[in-house]
Amino acid sequence: MAEQPVDRRVRVLGQPVDEYPELPPEAERGSARRVTVVGEDILHRPCREVTEFGSPELARLIDDMFATQLVAQGVGLAANQVDVDLRLFVYDCPDDDGVRHVGHICNPVLDELPPAERRLVEHDEGCLSVPGPYAPVSRPDHAIVRGQDKDGNPLVIEGFGYFARCLQHETDHLNGKLYIDRLGSRQRKAVLKEMEQRKDEVFARRAEKAAALGK
């Protein structure tokens, strides 16, 4: 049986759209904020639920998170990474088929996949809050996350491959967990040592990018 062709349209909040700009509208509107770094308290405890939807403040936060993600050259960003204690993340991430996924989700909860559907894949993972290093982390190659959009409407986002990893990584953040918390103690120590050596270079690169984009 012939394989079904991949629908390569951009997915916005999980839905395919016929046209989408290279620069997300949120990133164009937003301003870059400082990215928090491992060791700051807000990264190491669960975030509080979003309860007020449809507000200008929430819309502005999402815009700023997209701009921050763009400047830092990431594919996902959680609210506690811009020092905001809310269960919210944004993403602009390809999957393994090269399909682009863009959006945000409030109060995300990952589905518990049946054991028969859990296929662990090890892949290098990095984090904007651990600037510089990467390390191999095993995660399921399929993820379904449920939550709400900024107006309180229900959302279900499904991802495979690299995008599934992004959904899991960002949900971890909102539970107070970083990818380095999934490493053994020796590997974690090596990652943090490398971060100390490289972080100034990463911060300088972000500052250059922000200046170039006027963010």
N, C-alpha and C positions, 0 to 999 in steps of 0.2 A: 504494500500500500504506500502510495506517495505521501511524503510529509506535507502537512498543511503549510502554506506560506505564512511567514510571520507578519502580522499587522504592525508596521513600523511607525505608526502615528504616535506622537507624544501623548502620554497619559497625564492628565491634570486631575488631581484628586481621584485618581483611579480610572478616569474616563478618557477614551481616545478623543482627540480633537484634530481637525483637519489642518489647522495652522497654529503655530506657536512661535513667538520670537525667541531668538537666541538668548537675549537678556530678559529674565522674568520681569513682568511689570512691578512686582513687589521689590525686587532688587533695584530697579530704576528709581522707585519712590523713596527707598529706605536709606538710612545712614549707618555706616559701620560702627559697631560697638567693640569694646575691649573683650577679648576672649579669655575666660577664666582658665587657670592652669592647675594641674594636679596638685593637691595639697590644700587648696582653698575649700573651706567647709561646705560651701553650697554644692560642690561636686560629689560629696561623699555622704549624702543623706537623701532620702526620697523627697521628691518635690510634691507640692500641694496641688490638688485638683483645680482645674479651671472651672469656675462656677458662674462667671459673668461673661456672657457671650454677646456678640454684636456691638461691642464698645469700640470707640475710636482708639482707645489705648491698646486693646488687643490687636487691632488691625495694624497700628503703628509698630508694635513689637514684632509682628510677623514680617512686615516690610524691612525692618532693621535687621532681623535675623537673616533674611535672604541676602541683604547687602553685606552683612558680616561674613556669611558663608562664601559669597563671591570673592570678597577681598582675601579671605584666608584659603581660597581654592579648595574648599571641601565639597562633599556631596551630601552631607547631612549636618544639622546643628540643633542641639537641644537648648531650651530656654536657660537652663542653669549654666550653660556655657557662655551666656552673656549676662550672668549674675542676676537672673530673674527666677524666682522660686515658683515655677508653674510647670505643670505636666503638658508640655507642648514641644513639638519639634517640627522643623522644616526639612525639605529634601529637594535635591535636583540631581538625580542619580540614574545612570544607565543600568540596565540589566545585562545578562550575559549574551543576549541577542542584539545588543546595541540600542534597544528601545529606551527612550528617555522618560523618566518618571519625575514629575514636579508637583509639589504641594506642601501641605502642612496637616498636622493632626493634633488634636487636643485629647488629653486623657487616654492615651493609647494603651491597649491591653493586647498582648500577643496570645493567639490561640494556642492551646496545648495540642500539638499534632499527634495523631496516633503513632505508636512505635513503627508500624509498617511504612509510614510516610516520612519518617525521620532519616534523612541521609546526611550524615555529617561530612562536611568538606573543610579541609584546613587551607587557610589562605592568609597571606600577610595582611595585617590590619594596622592602621594608624589612627590618630585622633588629634583634632585641632587643639585639644587641651593637654596633649602630651606632645608638644611641638618637636618634630624631627624624626624620631625613630618609628620603625614598624616591627611587628613580630607576628609569627604564625598563631592563629587562633582557629579552633574548630567550632563551626556552627552548622545548624541545619541549612540546606540549600533552598528551603521553602519556608516562607513566613506569611502569616495572615495577621494583620493588626486591626483592631476595632476601636473606634473612638468617635470624635465629633469634629466638625469643621468650626471655623471661628464664629459662625452664627448659631451653633448648637445642633446642626443637622447631623444625623448619624453617618459615619464613614466606615467603609471596609476597604482596606488597601492590602493587596496581595503582591508578593514579590518572590522572584526566583533568583538564584545565583547571587551576584554582587548586590542587587537591590534588596534581596532577602537579608543579606548581611547588614546592610545599612539600616533597615527597619529594626533589626534586633539590637544593633549597636546603640541606636538613638533611644530606644525604649529602655535599655540598660541604664543609660545616663539618667533618665528620669526616676529610676529606682536607686540612684546613688552609686552606680557601679560603672567603672571604666574597663576598657579592654584589658588593661594591665592587671586588673583584679582576677582575670581568668588565667594568668600565667603562674608558673612556679616561682618560688621566692628568688631563686638565682637569676632566672630570666627577667623577672620584674626589676631586680636591682640593676641588671645590665642595661635595660631600656631606660631607666631613670638616669643612669650615668651618661648615656648617649644624649638624652634630652638636655642635660646640663651643658654639654659640649656644643650642641647645635641650636639651642633655642634663640640665641641672639641673632644668628643668621636668619632664622625663620621669621622672627619679629621684624627684622629690617626689610625682608622681602614683602611682608604684609603691608608695611608702611608705604613702600614704593607703589604697591598695587593700589592702595587706598588713594594715594595722591594722584596716580594716573587716572583713576576712575572718578575723582572728585568726591570720594566718600569719606 
